[in-house]
Amino acid sequence: MLLIYRILINIILILSPLILVFRLFKKKEDLIRFKEKYSLFTKKKNKGNLIWFHGASVGELQSIVPLIEILEKDKKINQILLTSNTLSSSKIIKKLNLKKITHQFFPIDNYFLAKKFVDYWKPSSAFFIDSEVWPNMLTILNKKKIKTCLINGRITKKTFKRWKMLPNFSKQIFGKFDLSFSSSNQSKNYLNRLGVRKNKFIGNLKFSQSENEKTILDKKLRNFISSRKSWCASSTHFNEEKVCGLVHKELKKKYKNLLTIIIPRHIERTDSINEELKKLNLKTHLDEPKKKINKKTDIYIVNSYGKTKAFYSACKNVFLGGSVVQHGGQNPLEATRYGCNILHGPNIDNFREIYNFLKMSKISKIVRNQNEMTKILEGNLVKKTNAKKIQKKLSFIGEKILFQTYKEINLLIKNEI
């Protein structure tokens, strides 16, 4: 099966120039740095010990920032390589004020490109985040006897069923991990059955919090938001913005000074979202600091990355997108840390255990359609949050998970596992 995989990935490699041109046109690739995906590096390896973390995109890398902040202080580590697949994640990493970090895009998982990558960076240990499993890269790391760990490992039921169709291949690939830390008991069970040899459940790293979190929001904008009845729709996907626009129109019948803030998951969709909302006769404003905000603005659209937390700090009612559509939901913990009431759709398989925790704490509610969202928001807009209580609880859980994960990872880095 590995041979078939390599044939398929080579076909993708041949077609990749066309794919990249399309993605460049869609502004989903860096015009200069896309060559990193062909193992043509734009940064240099420093002398000394290098450890490597790879996550697909923004969410995966943000989940390990608290861990990276601790490792940054370790004098035995000279460089921390972070790789990801998306342009948005590279922009988020750029804002981290950590000296040892070097970011590169993950190469196409062709055997020779992966080998070139490993030979150049020579990591002493490698950590794959969430559900990042790349057969050729794992094979090379295994051959070179580089310790490899799946951190915050997450396997959905759907993904598990796909891997189980190839039982021998799954055991061959998942067996190459020296260690795995599952993000949930369900994922732990799935990973064990897929062939991971040493697997532990400490807790979901997404409960932990960065010690350098900044929530800077322009004073005029913060005052504008506080002067209105406001709610936020975050990490929205296609068609969810229209639902939010219709909810806004309905709520505005009662709350004349209502403001809806929309933070799309992919900001390259901003123009189409803007046009769609204008068709609903809603007055929109794009997040441009120097542009004066019209007092009659209905929808404030955030069209840049890295500002989500700042808006959570100013707005206490949040709908988490990717949950009405068939996407699996988005991580609600970030908004919860700022004392927000959480709304979400029924499709939350990616974060089911976290949402169950929030439901038991009575700070999240499910909305199955536009009418339910309108009704719950109508009550939430005049409801107080139990912010301090839940923030304290999350902080305790996060710190415990972070400390235990660091302790285990440190053993791997020291080659004691």
Buried (B, 14 or more C-beta within 10 A) or exposed (E): EBEEBBEEBBEEBEEBEEEBEEBBEEEBBBEEBBEBBBBEBEEEBEEEBBBBBBBBBBBBBBBBBBBBBBBBEBEEBBBBBBBBBBBBBBBBBEEBEBEBBBBBBBBBBBBEBBBBBBEEBEBBBBBBBBBBBBBBBBBBBBEBEBBBBBBBBBBBEEBBEEBEEBEEBBBBBBBBBBBBBBBBEBBBBBBBBBBBEEBBBBBBBBBBBBEEEEBEBEEEBBEBBEEBBBBBBBBBBBEBBBBBBBBBBBBBEEBEEBBBBBBBBBBEBBEEBBEBBEEBEBEBBBBEEEEEBEEEBBBBBBBEBBBBBBBBBBBBBBBBBBBBBEBBBBBBBBBBBBBBBBBBBEBBBBBBBBBEBBBEBEBBBBBEEBEBBBBBBBEBBEEEBEBEEBBEBBBEBBBBBBEBBBEBBBEBBEEEB
